[in-house]
Amino acid sequence: MSLCPMPMTRLPKLSSLRAFEAAARRGSIKEAALELAVTPGAVSQQIKALEADLGVALFVRKTRAIHLTAAGQQLHPTISEAFLQMRQVIDEVRPKNSPRLRIHATNAIISKWLLPRLHRFTVAHRALQVHIESERPFDEASAHSADVEIRYAKAAPRDMYTEVLHTELMLVVASPTLLDRYAVTAPQDLRRVPILHDTSSLYGNTVTRWEYWAQHAGLENAINLDNAMRFEQPPGGQTTDAAIAGIGVGLCGSLLVHGALSDGRLVCPFGPAVPSGRKYFICCRPGREKEEHIRDFLSWARQEAAVLTTLNAIREASVLPAE
């Protein structure tokens, strides 16, 4: 007498599980939407559909954050591990003659720091296929497709293997032509030159980047932003591009302007160099830092970022700790 196999419980849709895993890992519907290249509304609908399917609430939704319920906490580790195992086994069955390295970063990091120096890595690893993911996942079958992420944040993600790539400083920069034209030599000269203003706040409050820098320079209320050229949440380092083009004086992050400072397209005419309170982190899933291609990239990135520490000479003489 043969036994009939017990029917498997119907699984929820993979898309709903992906949305749940990304939101739980990121702690944000918005960030999950960016990772999955969909709208926040789409992520919310997928999660609601999963909750309806399971018959339990998975998140407690607050004004600016989401938190896992007890059921969500029970579900998340297993779902996250399942997606990781799927990605790993898919990589195992792929031909090994063309290994891939998938790097995820913002447009600004990619264009201003990664691409100008990436050839030094690819020349040394010619057999490795490098895929650049610009603010969206590459592999639609995985909720976390990148092998390596370069993140710009206040703190390191707690669920990732993380190394600090660079601690950001805010530098006053301009093209040599503009500095000569306006005879800019001291912070007081900023009162009479065109200003480039990135309107994104530093700490989620009303203090602008220029105001925060001016406080450290002893120039409170001395910089007039009324007529400044404004950049609203600029993608891809547009404030840096405008400074290079000679449009005005910018207050830019040290990693994004280092290349232009090195080759003379930009000049930092004076300090202080002020810490922004944010860092650049290079991350991967725990345990994956031991994989050869990821280990090689981490080592290369550390060496490339080491030159940025020369900016500390500017910092030590003039800055106060970030609040």
Secondary structure as UniProt FT lines:
FT   HELIX           14..26
FT   HELIX           29..36
FT   HELIX           40..54
FT   STRAND          59..61
FT   STRAND          66..68
FT   HELIX           70..93
FT   TURN            96..97
FT   STRAND          100..105
FT   HELIX           107..109
FT   HELIX           110..114
FT   HELIX           115..124
FT   TURN            125..127
FT   STRAND          129..134
FT   TURN            140..141
FT   STRAND          148..153
FT   TURN            158..159
FT   STRAND          161..174
FT   HELIX           176..182
FT   HELIX           187..192
FT   STRAND          195..198
FT   HELIX           209..217
FT   TURN            220..221
FT   TURN            226..227
FT   STRAND          229..231
FT   HELIX           235..237
FT   HELIX           238..244
FT   TURN            245..246
FT   STRAND          249..253
FT   HELIX           254..262
FT   TURN            263..264
FT   STRAND          274..284
FT   TURN            286..287
FT   HELIX           288..290
FT   HELIX           292..306
FT   HELIX           307..311
FT   HELIX           312..318
//
